[in-house]
Amino acid sequence: MNRKQRLNLSGNARRMWFFSAVAMLVCFAFGTDVSASESFPVYFRVGAGIAYSENTAFFDVDCHSVSPVPLFGCVTGNDGRPIGAYGDFKNSIVLDIGIGCRWNDWLRTEISVSDRPDFRFAGRSNFSQLDPSVPQLVCADVRSFSLMFAGAVRPLALFGHKKWFFNPFVKAGAGIARNKIDSMSYTFPDTETITPDGSHTGFAWSAGAGFSCDLRKNLELEVEYRHSDLGRISTDAGLMNIIDRSTGEIVNDSIVINGTKADLKTNEVLVSIVWFF
C-alpha cells in the first residue's frame, strides 16, 4: 500500500468517525421525549453507508474531433467493441446529511447533501494496436458530491393502515451532482499514458425505498436502499504524458487530446438517524 492510499484510508476513517460522532450526539443529546411540533415538524437526518457502482465505460467526448485529437477515435477495438476504457468505479462510502419537513403522516420532503469521496475507476482499455491477451489497465480516483431535493411517502399511512414497528417508505429526488476525477493512468507493457483530470456538474436523480423505526418519541432509525444516477464524469482536454515504465522518463508530452466521458450510476445502502424537533 503506497503513501497516497494510506492517506486516503486515514481520511476515510476520520470522516466515518466524525459522522458516527454526530449520530451519537443526536441520539444522546436529543433522544429524550421532547415534544415535536404537532403541525409540520422539521427534522434533521445524518447517515452513512456504502455505494456500489454499476459497470461503465469512458469514451471520447467527440471521437471525430480533429483539434485536439481524440484519445480513442471512432474505430473498433481489439475485442470487437468501440475503443474505450471499460470497468466500474468500485465502492465508496456515502456520507449524507439532510433537513426536511413532515407535512402529514404519510408525506415528508427534504434537502440533502451526499459525499462519495472514495470511488476509484478500475478497468481495461482495448486499443487495437495490442493483442486482446495483453492487459491494458486503466485507473483513476473519483469523488462525487450531490445536492438533492427529495420526497418520501409512507404507503401504510397513505392508505389508512395502522403503523407497524417497521414503517416502510418509498423515496425519490432530483438535483445536481459535481463529479471530479483525477488524472487517468493507462498502463501498457512498456509505457504508461497519463491523461488530464477533470470535473463536471450536471443533473442527478435518485429513487429508492426503505423502512424506519422509532427509537424515542422524536427520534427514528432509518434504513434505505437507493439507486442514484449522478450524471457524467468527464476528463478535460489537455496534454497527454507518455512515460517509459522501465526508466520513468517522459517519452512524449506534446500531444494535446480531447476529453473523455463516462456515466456514474450507483446502488447505495444507507443507515440514518432522524431527529424531529
C-alpha positions, 0 to 999 in steps of 0.5 A: 500500500503506497503513501497516497492510499494510506492517506486516503484510508486515514481520511476515510476513517476520520470522516466515518468517525466524525459522522458516527460522532454526530449520530451519537450526539443526536441520539444522546443529546436529543433522544429524550421525549421532547415534544415535536411540533404537532403541525409540520415538524422539521427534522434533521437526518445524518447517515452513512453507508456504502455505494456500489457502482454499476459497470461503465465505460469512458469514451471520447467526448467527440471521437471525430474531433480533429483539434485536439485529437481524440484519445480513442477515435471512432474505430473498433477495438481489439475485442470487437467493441468501440475503443474505450476504457471499460470497468466500474468505479468500485465502492465508496462510502456515502456520507449524507446529511439532510433537513426536511419537513413532515407535512402529514403522516404519510408525506415528508420532503427534504434537502440533502447533501451526499459525499462519495469521496472514495470511488476509484475507476478500475478497468481495461482499455482495448486499443487495437494496436495490442493483442486482446491477451495483453492487459491494458489497465486503466485507473483513476480516483473519483469523488462525487458530491450531490445536492438533492431535493427529495420526497418520501411517502409512507404507503401504510399511512397513505392508505389508512393502515395502522403503523407497524414497528417497521414503517416502510417508505418509498423515496425519490429526488432530483438535483445536481451532482459535481463529479471530479476525477483525477488524472487517468493512468493507462498502463501498457507493457512498456509505457504508461499514458497519463491523461488530464483530470477533470470535473463536471456538474450536471443533473442527478436523480435518485429513487429508492425505498426503505423502512424506519423505526422509532427509537424515542418519541422524536427520534427514528432509525432509518434504513434505505436502499437507493439507486442514484444516477449522478450524471457524467464524469468527464476528463478535460482536454489537455496534454497527454504524458507518455512515460517509459515504465522501465526508466520513468522518463517522459517519452512524449508530452506534446500531444494535446487530446480531447476529453473523455466521458463516462456515466456514474450510476450507483446502488447505495445502502444507507443507515440514518438517524432522524431527529424531529424537533 
